[in-house]
C-alpha cells in the first residue's frame, strides 16, 4: 500500500506533522508513538498548541478527526486514509451513497455443436434480489418506522480507537437510518433474499473454451439505489465423440475397410451442421490421408472454416474361411509371405 510513492509521501507528511506538533502536541497514533501526547522525539516537549487547537484537537474536543486537517494541499487526512484503504470509505466502513451490486461469475458447460453453431443453454444461478415482502425496507407488512436510535438516522456509526474515528455501517438499521417496529418475516429485516434464478444463455457461434458473455444488470442488487451488478458467464466447451476443432476448421475421423481403401469408393460424411456430403476415396488410399470439404467448418465474424476428414483403415480381427482364402490368394498373387 505504501509502496506507492505519492501515498508514501502523504503518509510521511502526516507523521511529520504529528511528530513536530502539527496536531497541537497530540499524535494521531496515540501516546507512545512519535509525536505522542507529551513529547517530541528524544523526549523533548513539543510546541504549544496553536490557535484553535486547544487540547490537541482543532475543534477543541478530545478526539482526533481526519477531515479537520489538510496535509500540504493534499486534502484532509480522511482523504489520505480513504485512498489508502480504497473504495473512498473510512477503514472498516462502506462508501456513502449508492453502491454497485455484486457481480456473479460462473462457468457454463456448453455442448460442442452448440458452441460451434450458436444456440441457447439453460443455467440456474443463485443471486441476491430485493425481498418481495418488504421491498427492501426490512419491515413487516404494516410496520411503522422510527429513526434508528443507534446512529440517530445517519446510517453509520463512528468508533473511536487510539485517537482515530472509524466509520462503519450501522449494524442496527443496516445503513437505512430507520428501524421498523417489526422485522420482515421473509428476510429478517435484511431487505434482500438469496434466490435461484433460471436463465437461457445465448451462446454466440464459434464460442470456445474461455469465451465469456456479460449480462449487465443481472447480478446482485445495488445498495442505496445503486445499479445492480453483472453476471459473467465463462464457457467450457464439452468434447464431441465425432468432431474436433482446430481454429475454425472442424476435424472428423472416418474408418475405411481394406476393400474401400484398396479399390476406392464413395463415402457419405455428416457435417457439423448435420448436412451429409459425399467424398470420393481414390484407390490405394493409405491410413492418415486427409480430405478437405471447403466451407463446412465453423463460421465466426464473417469467416468460415473447412471440414477436414481423416481416414483410418480398419483391419478385421477375425475372418471367415472364405475371406481368409481370398486373402491368401491375394497374398500369393502378389508374392507376399505370411
C-alpha positions in Angstrom: 0.0 0.0 0.0 2.8 2.4 1.0 4.9 1.3 -1.9 3.2 3.9 -4.0 5.5 7.0 -3.9 2.6 9.5 -3.7 0.9 7.8 -0.9 4.1 7.3 1.0 4.8 11.0 0.7 1.4 11.8 2.1 1.9 9.3 5.0 5.4 10.7 5.8 3.9 14.2 5.8 1.2 13.2 8.2 3.8 11.6 10.6 5.9 14.7 10.3 3.0 16.9 11.4 2.3 14.6 14.3 6.0 14.4 15.4 6.6 18.1 15.3 3.4 19.3 16.9 1.3 19.8 13.8 -1.5 18.2 15.8 -1.1 20.5 18.8 1.1 18.0 20.6 -1.4 15.2 20.2 -0.3 12.3 17.9 -2.9 10.8 15.6 -1.3 7.5 16.5 -1.9 7.9 20.2 0.5 8.1 23.2 3.8 6.3 22.9 4.2 6.9 19.2 6.4 9.5 17.6 4.8 12.9 18.3 2.8 11.4 21.2 0.7 13.4 23.6 3.5 14.7 25.8 6.8 14.6 23.9 8.6 15.1 20.6 11.4 12.7 19.6 14.1 12.5 22.2 11.6 13.2 25.0 11.6 17.0 24.5 8.3 18.8 24.9 6.6 19.9 21.7 5.5 23.4 20.8 2.5 24.9 22.5 -0.8 24.3 20.7 -1.6 26.9 18.1 -4.8 28.9 17.8 -7.9 26.7 17.6 -6.0 23.6 18.7 -6.7 23.5 22.4 -6.4 20.1 24.0 -4.8 18.6 20.9 -8.0 18.9 18.9 -8.5 21.6 16.2 -12.2 21.7 17.2 -11.4 22.0 20.9 -12.5 18.4 21.8 -10.6 15.4 22.9 -10.6 13.2 19.8 -8.7 13.4 16.6 -10.6 13.7 13.3 -9.1 13.0 9.8 -11.2 15.5 8.0 -10.0 18.6 10.1 -6.5 18.6 8.7 -5.1 19.4 5.3 -1.7 17.9 4.5 0.3 20.1 2.2 -2.6 20.8 0.0 -3.3 17.1 -0.5 -6.7 17.2 1.1 -7.9 16.1 4.5 -6.4 13.1 6.3 -9.7 11.4 5.8 -9.0 11.5 2.1 -5.5 10.2 2.7 -6.6 7.2 4.7 -9.6 6.7 2.3 -7.2 6.4 -0.6 -5.0 4.0 1.3 -7.9 1.7 2.3 -9.7 2.0 -1.0 -13.3 2.5 -2.1 -13.5 6.0 -0.8 -14.5 4.6 2.6 -13.2 5.0 6.1 -11.3 2.0 7.4 -13.8 -0.8 8.0 -16.7 1.1 6.6 -18.6 1.3 3.3 -18.6 4.2 0.9 -21.5 6.5 1.5 -24.2 6.9 -1.2 -25.2 4.5 -4.0 -23.1 1.4 -4.4 -23.0 -1.0 -7.3 -24.2 -4.6 -6.6 -22.0 -7.6 -6.5 -21.2 -9.2 -9.9 -21.6 -13.0 -10.1 -19.2 -15.1 -12.2 -19.7 -18.7 -13.1 -18.7 -21.4 -15.6 -21.2 -23.0 -18.0 -20.6 -26.3 -19.8 -21.6 -25.9 -23.5 -22.1 -28.8 -25.9 -19.6 -28.8 -28.8 -22.1 -28.3 -31.6 -23.9 -25.5 -29.7 -20.6 -23.7 -29.2 -19.8 -24.2 -32.9 -23.1 -23.2 -34.4 -24.5 -21.0 -31.6 -27.7 -21.5 -29.6 -29.1 -21.3 -26.1 -28.1 -23.2 -22.9 -30.2 -23.2 -19.7 -28.4 -22.2 -16.4 -29.5 -21.8 -12.8 -27.8 -19.3 -10.6 -28.0 -18.1 -7.0 -28.4 -14.3 -6.9 -29.3 -11.7 -4.3 -32.6 -9.9 -5.0 -34.8 -7.4 -3.2 -37.1 -9.0 -0.7 -40.6 -9.4 -2.3 -42.3 -8.9 1.1 -40.8 -5.7 2.4 -39.5 -4.4 -1.0 -36.1 -3.7 0.7 -37.1 -1.6 3.7 -36.7 -4.5 6.2 -40.1 -4.1 7.8 -43.0 -6.5 8.1 -46.3 -5.6 6.3 -48.0 -2.8 8.2 -44.9 -2.0 10.4 -44.1 1.6 11.4 -40.7 3.1 11.2 -38.7 5.4 13.5 -35.3 7.0 13.5 -32.6 4.5 14.4 -31.6 5.1 18.0 -28.1 3.7 17.4 -27.0 6.1 14.6 -29.7 8.8 15.0 -30.7 8.4 11.4 -27.2 8.8 9.9 -26.9 5.2 8.8 -23.3 5.0 10.1 -21.7 4.8 13.5 -18.2 6.1 14.5 -16.0 4.0 16.7 -13.1 5.8 18.5 -9.9 3.9 18.9 -6.5 5.2 19.7 -7.5 8.7 18.7 -9.0 7.6 15.4 -12.6 7.8 14.4 -13.5 4.8 12.3 -16.9 4.9 10.5 -18.9 1.8 9.9 -22.4 1.0 8.6 -24.8 0.9 11.4 -25.4 -2.7 12.5 -28.9 -1.9 13.8 -30.6 -0.2 10.7 -28.1 -1.6 8.2 -27.4 1.9 6.8 -31.0 2.9 6.3 -31.3 5.3 9.2 -34.7 3.9 10.2 -35.8 0.8 12.0 -39.2 -1.0 11.7 -41.4 -1.8 14.6 -41.4 -5.4 13.4 -38.9 -7.0 11.2 -39.9 -8.6 7.9 -40.5 -12.3 8.4 -39.1 -13.2 5.0 -35.7 -11.6 5.1 -35.5 -11.0 8.9 -35.0 -7.2 8.3 -32.1 -7.5 5.8 -34.2 -6.3 2.9 -32.8 -8.9 0.4 -33.0 -12.6 -0.2 -31.0 -15.2 -2.0 -32.9 -17.0 -4.7 -32.3 -19.4 -7.6 -32.6 -17.8 -11.0 -33.2 -19.8 -14.1 -32.0 -18.3 -17.4 -31.3 -19.1 -21.0 -27.8 -18.1 -22.0 -27.3 -17.2 -25.7 -24.1 -18.8 -26.9 -22.7 -17.0 -30.0 -21.5 -19.0 -33.0 -17.8 -20.0 -32.8 -17.6 -19.8 -29.0 -14.7 -21.7 -27.5 -13.5 -22.6 -24.0 -12.5 -19.3 -22.3 -15.1 -17.2 -24.2 -17.4 -15.3 -22.0 -20.6 -13.2 -22.0 -21.6 -10.5 -19.6 -25.2 -10.0 -18.6 -25.3 -6.4 -17.4 -27.6 -5.6 -14.5 -28.5 -9.2 -13.8 -26.2 -9.7 -10.8 -26.6 -8.7 -7.1 -28.8 -5.6 -6.4 -27.1 -2.3 -5.5 -27.1 -0.6 -2.2 -28.8 2.8 -1.6 -30.3 2.9 -5.1 -27.0 1.9 -6.8 -27.1 -0.1 -10.0 -27.2 -3.9 -10.0 -24.1 -5.9 -10.7 -23.5 -8.2 -13.7 -23.4 -11.9 -14.4 -20.3 -13.1 -16.2 -20.6 -16.5 -17.9 -17.4 -18.3 -18.8 -17.8 -21.1 -21.4 -16.4 -24.5 -21.0 -16.9 -26.4 -24.3 -17.5 -30.2 -23.9 -15.8 -32.6 -26.2 -17.7 -34.4 -29.0 -17.4 -38.1 -29.8 -17.1 -37.4 -33.5 -15.9 -33.9 -34.1 -12.8 -32.0 -33.0 -11.8 -28.4 -33.6 -8.7 -26.6 -34.9 -9.4 -22.9 -35.1 -12.4 -22.6 -37.4 -11.8 -26.0 -39.0 -13.7 -29.0 -37.9 -12.0 -32.4 -37.9 -13.6 -35.8 -38.1 -12.1 -39.3 -38.3 -13.8 -41.8 -40.7 -12.9 -45.5 -40.8 -12.5 -47.4 -44.1 -12.2 -51.1 -44.6 -9.4 -52.7 -46.6 -11.5 -53.1 -49.7 -12.6 -49.4 -49.7 -9.1 -48.2 -49.2 -7.6 -50.6 -51.8 -10.2 -50.4 -54.5 -11.5 -46.9 -53.9 -15.1 -45.9 -53.0 -17.5 -43.1 -52.2 -18.5 -42.4 -48.6 -21.1 -40.1 -47.0 -20.0 -37.9 -44.1 -22.1 -35.8 -41.8 -21.0 -32.1 -41.3 -21.2 -30.1 -38.0 -24.5 -28.6 -39.3 -26.0 -32.1 -39.9 -25.7 -32.0 -43.6 -24.4 -35.0 -45.5 -21.6 -34.6 -48.0 -20.1 -37.2 -50.4 -16.4 -37.8 -50.5 -14.6 -39.7 -53.3 -12.0 -42.1 -51.9 -9.4 -42.9 -54.6 -8.0 -46.4 -54.9 -4.9 -47.1 -52.8 -5.8 -44.6 -50.1 -3.5 -45.0 -47.1 -4.3 -44.5 -43.4 -3.9 -40.9 -42.3 -4.9 -39.4 -45.7 -6.9 -36.2 -45.3 -9.7 -34.9 -47.3 -10.9 -31.3 -47.1 -14.5 -30.2 -47.6 -14.5 -26.4 -48.1 -16.9 -24.1 -46.2 -18.2 -26.8 -43.9 -16.4 -25.7 -40.7 -17.2 -23.0 -38.1 -18.4 -19.6 -39.0 -17.3 -16.6 -36.9 -17.3 -12.9 -37.6 -17.7 -13.4 -41.3 -15.1 -16.1 -41.7 -15.8 -19.8 -42.2 -13.5 -22.8 -41.8 -13.5 -26.1 -43.6 -14.2 -29.7 -42.6 -11.2 -32.0 -42.6 -11.8 -35.7 -42.8 -9.0 -38.1 -41.6 -9.3 -41.7 -42.7 -8.2 -44.8 -40.8 -8.1 -48.4 -42.1 -10.0 -50.9 -40.1 -8.4 -54.4 -40.1 -10.8 -57.2 -39.2 -9.9 -59.1 -36.1 -11.3 -62.3 -37.5 -12.1 -63.6 -41.0 -14.5 -66.2 -42.3 -13.0 -69.2 -44.1 -14.0 -67.7 -47.4 -12.5 -64.4 -46.6 -9.3 -66.0 -45.3 -8.9 -68.0 -48.6 -9.4 -64.9 -50.6 -6.7 -63.0 -48.6 -4.3 -65.9 -49.1 -5.0 -66.0 -52.8 -4.3 -62.2 -52.9 -1.1 -62.6 -51.0 0.1 -65.5 -53.2 -0.7 -63.5 -56.3 1.5 -60.7 -55.0 4.3 -62.9 -53.9 3.8 -61.9 -50.3 4.9 -64.2 -47.5 2.7 -64.8 -44.5 
